[in-house]
Amino acid sequence: MKALGYHGERDIRYEDFPDPVLMGQDGAVVKMKSCGICGSDLHIYHGNGFSPDTGYCVGHEAVGEVVEVGRDVKTLKVGDAVMMSAAVRSGGCGRCPACRAGTPAKCHKQLWGCYGLSKNLQGCQAEGIAVPWADNNVTRIPDGLTADQALLLTDNLPTAYMGAKNADIGPGKTVAIVGLGPIGLMAVQSAFVLGAARVFAIDLVKERRDAAAALGAIPLEPATAVEEIRDATDGAMVECSVEAVGIDKTIELAIAVAGRNASISVFGANQNQAFKYPLWTAFNKSLTFRVAGCFVQSHWPELIPLVQAGRLTPEKFITHRMSLSEGAEAYRIFDGKLDNVMKVVLTP
């Protein structure tokens, strides 16, 4: 098959890979119909990979068609149109309080991973994908969802929604979203769905600020955001702050715009292991600070009905459609924020 392989900093290649095979009798093989490039893929693209490996397939967002299932798979059959969770989980125990409460991420017997971070689990920017523990990590695309909507439910929208919820956004709250890439804009939508009264949307790129304004947010440039939010809130600052980039400066800005007793949510994949959290500021302001990756499947029960009802429209942020064979150019465009790019979707 053909797939996109990582060969070092800014070196993504369209090349031959071995065809996927079942990863056990509880696994499946999916023929990719479309896949996405995520902002977190850029950390790998910049050479800050999660593994010293090169030559592995990248990407963790895909929808497709089931072409093979193991004999122990109960929920899928060949020919099903499916969406895949970016983060895979094992079977778990199914019996502990966490599993019974519908929060298997807390199960001590669960194993977790993500596609496209190393040779351990090859990525989704490929013509075919081997899926482990298929019953837990793949679901048929529900009625009322388009393929584009399903693709954005594999990672981007659940991550944005999780980030908004982790910031304790609720009715009447004042919110700041720092970083307005596709997931940041989906966080803006999520904030309003959760009841936010005002959302300040902060980004360097004018077109992205304009997109946030079209959603009802108040667009701000990073350089003046703190002062403008202070003026707009009579010094109170925001109650909920969401960081959607993953670099030191944007995390620091998310903290700076937070008021007393505010909640700060960080889901940008920061590669700096030595980030200095301003503990004294947090102590004085009684801040709640949460940083988390997203367990996609746990958010599908809430998000699928919201997308079906048109309350959330993640597909509107797709700006570029390209062939998988154009993957290297797609990464260049996405990394450089060229041509007003937001979300890039690749097809075989």
Helices and strands as residue ranges (DSSP letters): E 2-6, E 12-16, E 28-37, H 41-45, E 56-57, E 62-69, E 81-84, E 87-89, H 97-100, G 104-106, E 112-114, E 128-131, H 134-137, E 138-140, H 147-152, H 156-166, E 174-178, H 182-193, E 198-202, H 206-214, E 218-220, H 222-232, E 238-243, H 248-256, E 258-266, H 279-285, E 288-291, G 296-299, H 300-308, G 314-317, E 318-323, G 324-326, H 327-336, G 338-340, E 343-347
